[in-house]
Amino acid sequence: GEDMDLFDKNNRFNIANLITFGNIAAGLIAIHFIVHGDFFTAIILAWIAGALDIADGKVARKYNLSTEFGIQVDKRTDVTISAEVKALEKVWRDSLTIIVAP
């Protein structure tokens, strides 16, 4: 119906925000794989999150869907994903140290 228009700027669930939510989901799922030591899958998910981060802004600008809500969610997502990548790097480096160290 009218209230589920993916290209309506006033719809919190417009296509740009849904892409951002996908970015968040990929990041959260990546944490699961980091915790369980599956770094390859975590890296793939982090890459997907990065691609979705680029896509949400492009879609928002192309379809004039940019809103303060979307901008704030995107900023917070960027901070979260950045922290996850740093955590992944640290865990990966630490695990390499454990493997390499005698």
DSSP file (Angstrom, degrees, kcal/mol; ACC not computed):
  #  RESIDUE AA STRUCTURE BP1 BP2  ACC     N-H-->O    O-->H-N    N-H-->O    O-->H-N    TCO  KAPPA ALPHA  PHI   PSI    X-CA   Y-CA   Z-CA
    1    1 A G    >         0   0    0      0, 0.0     3,-1.3     0, 0.0     0, 0.0   0.000 360.0 360.0 360.0-171.0    0.0    0.0    0.0
    2    2 A E  G >   +     0   0    0      1,-0.3     3,-1.1     2,-0.1     0, 0.0   0.849 360.0  57.1 -59.5 -38.6    0.8    3.7    0.2
    3    3 A D  G 3  S+     0   0    0      1,-0.3    -1,-0.3     3,-0.0     5,-0.0   0.506 102.1  56.4 -78.5  -2.7    2.6    3.4    3.6
    4    4 A M  G <   +     0   0    0     -3,-1.3     2,-0.6     7,-0.0    -1,-0.3   0.004  69.3 143.3-114.5  28.5    5.1    0.8    2.3
    5    5 A D    X   -     0   0    0     -3,-1.1     3,-1.6     1,-0.2     6,-0.2  -0.580  39.7-156.4 -71.8 115.2    6.5    2.8   -0.6
    6    6 A L  T 3  S+     0   0    0     -2,-0.6     9,-3.3     1,-0.3    10,-0.4   0.651  92.7  50.2 -67.9 -15.2   10.2    2.0   -0.8
    7    7 A F  T 3  S+     0   0    0      7,-0.2     2,-0.6     8,-0.1    -1,-0.3   0.083  82.1 113.0-111.7  22.5   10.9    5.3   -2.6
    8    8 A D    X   -     0   0    0     -3,-1.6     3,-1.6     1,-0.1     6,-0.1  -0.863  58.6-150.2 -98.2 120.0    9.1    7.5   -0.1
    9    9 A K  T 3  S+     0   0    0     -2,-0.6    -1,-0.1     1,-0.3     5,-0.1   0.813  97.0  54.3 -56.9 -33.0   11.4    9.8    1.8
   10   10 A N  T 3  S+     0   0    0      3,-0.1     2,-0.7    -3,-0.1    -1,-0.3   0.559  85.8  95.2 -82.4  -8.5    9.0    9.8    4.8
   11   11 A N    X   -     0   0    0     -3,-1.6     3,-1.4    -6,-0.2    -7,-0.0  -0.751  65.4-154.0 -85.1 116.9    9.0    6.0    5.0
   12   12 A R  T 3  S+     0   0    0     -2,-0.7    -1,-0.2     1,-0.3    -3,-0.0   0.767  96.1  56.2 -61.3 -22.8   11.6    4.9    7.6
   13   13 A F  T 3  S+     0   0    0      4,-0.1    -1,-0.3    -8,-0.1    -3,-0.1  -0.153  78.8 141.6-102.2  37.9   11.8    1.6    5.6
   14   14 A N    <>  -     0   0    0     -3,-1.4     4,-2.4    -5,-0.1     5,-0.2  -0.280  69.9 -96.0 -72.5 169.3   12.6    3.2    2.3
   15   15 A I  H  > S+     0   0    0     -9,-3.3     4,-1.9     1,-0.2     5,-0.1   0.842 123.1  52.5 -60.0 -38.1   15.1    1.4    0.0
   16   16 A A  H  > S+     0   0    0    -10,-0.4     4,-1.9     1,-0.2    -1,-0.2   0.928 112.3  45.1 -64.7 -44.5   18.1    3.4    1.2
   17   17 A N  H  > S+     0   0    0      1,-0.2     4,-2.7     2,-0.2    -2,-0.2   0.866 109.6  55.6 -68.2 -35.4   17.4    2.7    4.9
   18   18 A L  H  X S+     0   0    0     -4,-2.4     4,-2.0     2,-0.2    -1,-0.2   0.882 106.5  51.1 -63.3 -37.0   16.8   -1.0    4.1
   19   19 A I  H  X S+     0   0    0     -4,-1.9     4,-1.9    -5,-0.2    -1,-0.2   0.920 110.1  49.7 -64.4 -42.1   20.2   -1.2    2.5
   20   20 A T  H  X S+     0   0    0     -4,-1.9     4,-2.3     1,-0.2    -2,-0.2   0.915 108.8  51.7 -61.2 -43.2   21.7    0.4    5.7
   21   21 A F  H  X S+     0   0    0     -4,-2.7     4,-2.6     1,-0.2    -1,-0.2   0.866 107.5  53.3 -62.5 -35.3   19.8   -2.1    7.8
   22   22 A G  H  X S+     0   0    0     -4,-2.0     4,-2.6     2,-0.2    -1,-0.2   0.883 106.6  52.7 -63.5 -38.5   21.4   -4.8    5.6
   23   23 A N  H  X S+     0   0    0     -4,-1.9     4,-2.1     2,-0.2    -2,-0.2   0.926 109.9  47.9 -59.8 -47.2   24.8   -3.3    6.4
   24   24 A I  H  X S+     0   0    0     -4,-2.3     4,-2.5     1,-0.2    -2,-0.2   0.928 111.8  49.9 -60.0 -46.6   24.0   -3.5   10.1
   25   25 A A  H  X S+     0   0    0     -4,-2.6     4,-2.7     1,-0.2     5,-0.2   0.916 109.3  50.8 -60.8 -44.5   22.9   -7.1    9.8
   26   26 A A  H  X S+     0   0    0     -4,-2.6     4,-2.0     1,-0.2    -1,-0.2   0.901 111.6  49.2 -60.4 -40.3   26.0   -8.1    7.9
   27   27 A G  H  X S+     0   0    0     -4,-2.1     4,-1.6     2,-0.2    -2,-0.2   0.908 111.9  47.0 -65.0 -42.9   28.2   -6.5   10.6
   28   28 A L  H  X S+     0   0    0     -4,-2.5     4,-1.4     1,-0.2    -2,-0.2   0.904 112.7  48.6 -66.8 -40.8   26.3   -8.2   13.4
   29   29 A I  H  X S+     0   0    0     -4,-2.7     4,-1.7     1,-0.2    -1,-0.2   0.866 106.5  58.3 -66.5 -35.2   26.5  -11.6   11.7
   30   30 A A  H  X S+     0   0    0     -4,-2.0     4,-2.3    -5,-0.2    -1,-0.2   0.893 101.0  56.0 -60.2 -39.6   30.3  -10.9   11.1
   31   31 A I  H  X S+     0   0    0     -4,-1.6     4,-2.8     1,-0.2    -1,-0.2   0.912 103.7  54.6 -58.4 -43.0   30.7  -10.6   14.9
   32   32 A H  H  X S+     0   0    0     -4,-1.4     4,-1.6     1,-0.2    -1,-0.2   0.928 110.5  45.1 -55.0 -46.9   29.2  -14.1   15.3
   33   33 A F  H  <>S+     0   0    0     -4,-1.7     5,-2.6     2,-0.2    -1,-0.2   0.844 110.7  53.5 -70.9 -32.7   31.8  -15.5   12.9
   34   34 A I  H ><5S+     0   0    0     -4,-2.3     3,-1.8     3,-0.2    -2,-0.2   0.952 108.7  49.9 -61.6 -49.0   34.7  -13.6   14.5
   35   35 A V  H 3<5S+     0   0    0     -4,-2.8    -2,-0.2     1,-0.3    -1,-0.2   0.851 112.6  47.3 -58.5 -36.0   33.7  -15.1   17.9
   36   36 A H  T 3<5S-     0   0    0     -4,-1.6    -1,-0.3    -5,-0.2    -2,-0.2   0.324 117.5-112.5 -92.4   8.2   33.6  -18.6   16.4
   37   37 A G  T < 5S+     0   0    0     -3,-1.8     2,-1.3     1,-0.2     3,-0.2   0.602  74.5 133.2  78.3  11.6   36.9  -18.1   14.7
   38   38 A D     >< +     0   0    0     -5,-2.6     4,-1.9     1,-0.2    -1,-0.2  -0.655  21.0 163.7 -95.7  80.2   35.6  -18.2   11.1
   39   39 A F  H  >  +     0   0    0     -2,-1.3     4,-2.7     1,-0.2     5,-0.2   0.826  66.9  60.3 -71.1 -32.1   37.6  -15.1    9.9
   40   40 A F  H  > S+     0   0    0      2,-0.2     4,-2.2    -3,-0.2    -1,-0.2   0.956 109.1  42.5 -60.3 -49.6   37.1  -15.8    6.2
   41   41 A T  H  > S+     0   0    0      1,-0.2     4,-2.6     2,-0.2    -1,-0.2   0.903 113.7  53.4 -63.3 -40.2   33.3  -15.6    6.5
   42   42 A A  H  X S+     0   0    0     -4,-1.9     4,-2.4     1,-0.2    -1,-0.2   0.900 108.8  49.1 -61.2 -40.9   33.7  -12.5    8.8
   43   43 A I  H  X S+     0   0    0     -4,-2.7     4,-2.3     2,-0.2    -1,-0.2   0.909 110.3  50.6 -66.5 -41.3   35.9  -10.8    6.2
   44   44 A I  H  X S+     0   0    0     -4,-2.2     4,-2.5     1,-0.2    -2,-0.2   0.932 112.3  47.4 -60.3 -45.4   33.4  -11.6    3.4
   45   45 A L  H  X S+     0   0    0     -4,-2.6     4,-2.7     1,-0.2    -2,-0.2   0.881 110.3  51.9 -64.8 -38.0   30.6  -10.2    5.5
   46   46 A A  H  X S+     0   0    0     -4,-2.4     4,-2.2     2,-0.2    -1,-0.2   0.890 109.9  50.1 -64.4 -38.2   32.6   -7.1    6.4
   47   47 A W  H  X S+     0   0    0     -4,-2.3     4,-2.3     2,-0.2    -2,-0.2   0.919 110.7  48.7 -64.7 -43.7   33.2   -6.6    2.6
   48   48 A I  H  X S+     0   0    0     -4,-2.5     4,-2.6     1,-0.2    -2,-0.2   0.916 109.6  52.7 -61.2 -43.2   29.5   -6.9    1.9
   49   49 A A  H  X S+     0   0    0     -4,-2.7     4,-2.1     1,-0.2    -1,-0.2   0.906 109.0  50.3 -59.1 -41.7   28.8   -4.4    4.7
   50   50 A G  H  X S+     0   0    0     -4,-2.2     4,-1.8     2,-0.2    -1,-0.2   0.907 110.2  49.0 -63.2 -42.4   31.2   -2.0    3.0
   51   51 A A  H  X S+     0   0    0     -4,-2.3     4,-2.4     1,-0.2    -2,-0.2   0.905 111.7  49.1 -63.7 -41.2   29.6   -2.4   -0.3
   52   52 A L  H  X S+     0   0    0     -4,-2.6     4,-2.7     1,-0.2    -1,-0.2   0.853 106.6  57.2 -66.8 -33.6   26.1   -1.8    1.2
   53   53 A D  H  X S+     0   0    0     -4,-2.1     4,-1.0    -5,-0.2    -1,-0.2   0.899 110.6  43.1 -63.2 -40.7   27.5    1.3    3.0
   54   54 A I  H  X S+     0   0    0     -4,-1.8     4,-1.8     1,-0.2    -2,-0.2   0.921 114.5  51.5 -68.0 -43.8   28.5    2.7   -0.4
   55   55 A A  H  X S+     0   0    0     -4,-2.4     4,-2.9     1,-0.2     5,-0.3   0.876 102.1  58.3 -64.1 -40.5   25.2    1.7   -2.0
   56   56 A D  H  X S+     0   0    0     -4,-2.7     4,-2.5     1,-0.2    -1,-0.2   0.914 109.2  44.5 -61.2 -42.1   22.9    3.2    0.6
   57   57 A G  H  X S+     0   0    0     -4,-1.0     4,-2.4     2,-0.2    -1,-0.2   0.913 114.0  49.4 -66.6 -42.3   24.3    6.7    0.1
   58   58 A K  H  X S+     0   0    0     -4,-1.8     4,-2.7     2,-0.2    -2,-0.2   0.926 114.2  45.1 -62.3 -44.5   24.2    6.4   -3.7
   59   59 A V  H  X S+     0   0    0     -4,-2.9     4,-2.5     2,-0.2     6,-0.2   0.915 111.6  53.1 -65.4 -43.0   20.6    5.1   -3.7
   60   60 A A  H  <>S+     0   0    0     -4,-2.5     5,-3.2    -5,-0.3     6,-0.8   0.913 114.7  41.4 -59.4 -43.4   19.6    7.9   -1.2
   61   61 A R  H ><5S+     0   0    0     -4,-2.4     3,-1.0     3,-0.2    -2,-0.2   0.922 114.1  51.5 -70.8 -43.7   21.0   10.6   -3.4
   62   62 A K  H 3<5S+     0   0    0     -4,-2.7    -2,-0.2     1,-0.2    -1,-0.2   0.894 120.9  32.7 -61.2 -40.8   19.8    9.1   -6.7
   63   63 A Y  T 3<5S-     0   0    0     -4,-2.5    -1,-0.2    -5,-0.2    -2,-0.2   0.192 109.6-116.1-104.3  16.3   16.2    8.8   -5.4
   64   64 A N  T < 5S+     0   0    0     -3,-1.0    -3,-0.2    -4,-0.2   -55,-0.2   0.915  71.9 135.5  51.3  50.9   16.2   11.9   -3.2
   65   65 A L      < +     0   0    0     -5,-3.2     2,-0.3    -6,-0.2    -4,-0.2   0.286  21.1 132.5-109.1   7.7   15.7    9.7    0.0
   66   66 A S        +     0   0    0     -6,-0.8     2,-0.3    -7,-0.1   -57,-0.0  -0.453  27.8 163.5 -68.2 123.7   18.3   11.4    2.1
   67   67 A T     >  -     0   0    0     -2,-0.3     4,-2.5     1,-0.1     5,-0.2  -0.901  52.2-110.2-133.8 163.7   16.8   12.3    5.6
   68   68 A E  H  > S+     0   0    0     -2,-0.3     4,-2.6     1,-0.2     5,-0.2   0.896 120.2  53.9 -60.3 -40.2   18.3   13.2    9.0
   69   69 A F  H  > S+     0   0    0      1,-0.2     4,-2.6     2,-0.2     5,-0.2   0.951 110.7  45.1 -57.6 -50.9   17.2    9.8   10.3
   70   70 A G  H  > S+     0   0    0      1,-0.2     4,-2.5     2,-0.2    -2,-0.2   0.890 112.7  51.0 -61.9 -41.5   19.0    8.0    7.4
   71   71 A I  H  X S+     0   0    0     -4,-2.5     4,-2.5     2,-0.2    -1,-0.2   0.923 112.6  46.1 -62.9 -44.8   22.1   10.1    7.9
   72   72 A Q  H  X S+     0   0    0     -4,-2.6     4,-2.4     2,-0.2     5,-0.2   0.912 113.2  48.4 -66.4 -43.1   22.3    9.4   11.6
   73   73 A V  H  X S+     0   0    0     -4,-2.6     4,-2.3    -5,-0.2    -1,-0.2   0.924 112.9  49.4 -62.1 -43.2   21.7    5.7   11.2
   74   74 A D  H  X S+     0   0    0     -4,-2.5     4,-2.6    -5,-0.2    -2,-0.2   0.916 110.3  50.0 -63.0 -44.0   24.4    5.6    8.5
   75   75 A K  H  X S+     0   0    0     -4,-2.5     4,-2.0     1,-0.2    -1,-0.2   0.934 113.1  45.7 -59.7 -47.0   26.9    7.5   10.7
   76   76 A R  H  X S+     0   0    0     -4,-2.4     4,-2.2     1,-0.2    -1,-0.2   0.870 111.9  51.9 -66.2 -36.1   26.3    5.2   13.7
   77   77 A T  H  X S+     0   0    0     -4,-2.3     4,-3.1    -5,-0.2     5,-0.3   0.917 107.3  53.1 -64.4 -43.1   26.6    2.1   11.4
   78   78 A D  H  X S+     0   0    0     -4,-2.6     4,-2.4     1,-0.2    -2,-0.2   0.916 110.1  47.6 -58.1 -44.4   29.9    3.4   10.0
   79   79 A V  H  X S+     0   0    0     -4,-2.0     4,-2.1     2,-0.2    -1,-0.2   0.917 113.9  47.6 -62.8 -44.2   31.3    3.8   13.6
   80   80 A T  H  X S+     0   0    0     -4,-2.2     4,-2.2     2,-0.2    -2,-0.2   0.930 113.3  46.4 -63.9 -47.2   30.1    0.3   14.5
   81   81 A I  H  X S+     0   0    0     -4,-3.1     4,-2.5     1,-0.2    -1,-0.2   0.895 111.0  53.3 -64.5 -40.0   31.5   -1.4   11.4
   82   82 A S  H  X S+     0   0    0     -4,-2.4     4,-2.1    -5,-0.3    -1,-0.2   0.915 109.7  48.1 -60.6 -43.2   34.8    0.4   11.8
   83   83 A A  H  X S+     0   0    0     -4,-2.1     4,-2.4     1,-0.2    -2,-0.2   0.890 110.7  52.1 -63.9 -39.8   35.0   -0.9   15.4
   84   84 A E  H  X S+     0   0    0     -4,-2.2     4,-2.9     2,-0.2    -2,-0.2   0.912 108.5  49.8 -63.1 -42.8   34.2   -4.4   14.2
   85   85 A V  H  X S+     0   0    0     -4,-2.5     4,-2.6     2,-0.2    -1,-0.2   0.912 111.4  49.0 -64.4 -41.4   36.9   -4.3   11.6
   86   86 A K  H  X S+     0   0    0     -4,-2.1     4,-2.3     2,-0.2    -1,-0.2   0.909 112.4  48.5 -63.2 -41.1   39.4   -3.1   14.2
   87   87 A A  H  X S+     0   0    0     -4,-2.4     4,-2.9     2,-0.2     5,-0.3   0.921 111.0  50.7 -64.0 -43.5   38.3   -5.9   16.5
   88   88 A L  H  X S+     0   0    0     -4,-2.9     4,-2.7     1,-0.2    -2,-0.2   0.923 110.4  49.3 -59.7 -45.3   38.6   -8.5   13.7
   89   89 A E  H  X S+     0   0    0     -4,-2.6     4,-2.9     2,-0.2    -1,-0.2   0.920 113.0  47.3 -60.4 -43.9   42.1   -7.3   12.9
   90   90 A K  H  X S+     0   0    0     -4,-2.3     4,-3.0     2,-0.2     5,-0.2   0.939 114.0  45.8 -64.4 -47.7   43.2   -7.5   16.6
   91   91 A V  H  X S+     0   0    0     -4,-2.9     4,-2.5     2,-0.2    -1,-0.2   0.919 115.2  48.2 -61.6 -42.8   41.7  -11.0   17.0
   92   92 A W  H  X S+     0   0    0     -4,-2.7     4,-2.1    -5,-0.3    -2,-0.2   0.924 113.4  46.8 -64.3 -45.2   43.2  -12.1   13.8
   93   93 A R  H  X S+     0   0    0     -4,-2.9     4,-2.4    -5,-0.2    -2,-0.2   0.924 113.2  49.4 -62.0 -45.1   46.7  -10.7   14.7
   94   94 A D  H  X S+     0   0    0     -4,-3.0     4,-2.1     1,-0.2    -2,-0.2   0.890 110.6  49.9 -62.2 -39.7   46.5  -12.2   18.2
   95   95 A S  H  X S+     0   0    0     -4,-2.5     4,-1.9    -5,-0.2    -1,-0.2   0.864 110.0  50.8 -69.3 -34.1   45.5  -15.6   16.7
   96   96 A L  H  X S+     0   0    0     -4,-2.1     4,-3.2     2,-0.2     5,-0.3   0.906 108.7  52.4 -66.4 -40.6   48.5  -15.4   14.3
   97   97 A T  H  X S+     0   0    0     -4,-2.4     4,-3.0     1,-0.2    -2,-0.2   0.911 109.6  48.9 -60.3 -42.8   50.8  -14.6   17.2
   98   98 A I  H  < S+     0   0    0     -4,-2.1    -1,-0.2     1,-0.2    -2,-0.2   0.895 115.4  43.9 -63.9 -40.5   49.6  -17.6   19.1
   99   99 A I  H  < S+     0   0    0     -4,-1.9    -2,-0.2     1,-0.2    -1,-0.2   0.910 121.1  38.9 -71.5 -42.2   50.1  -19.8   16.1
  100  100 A V  H  < S+     0   0    0     -4,-3.2    -2,-0.2    -5,-0.1    -3,-0.2   0.863  97.0  88.7 -79.5 -37.3   53.5  -18.4   15.1
  101  101 A A     <        0   0    0     -4,-3.0    -4,-0.0    -5,-0.3     0, 0.0  -0.345 360.0 360.0 -66.7 140.6   54.9  -18.0   18.7
  102  102 A P              0   0    0      0, 0.0    -1,-0.2     0, 0.0    -4,-0.1   0.499 360.0 360.0 -71.1 360.0   56.8  -21.0   20.0
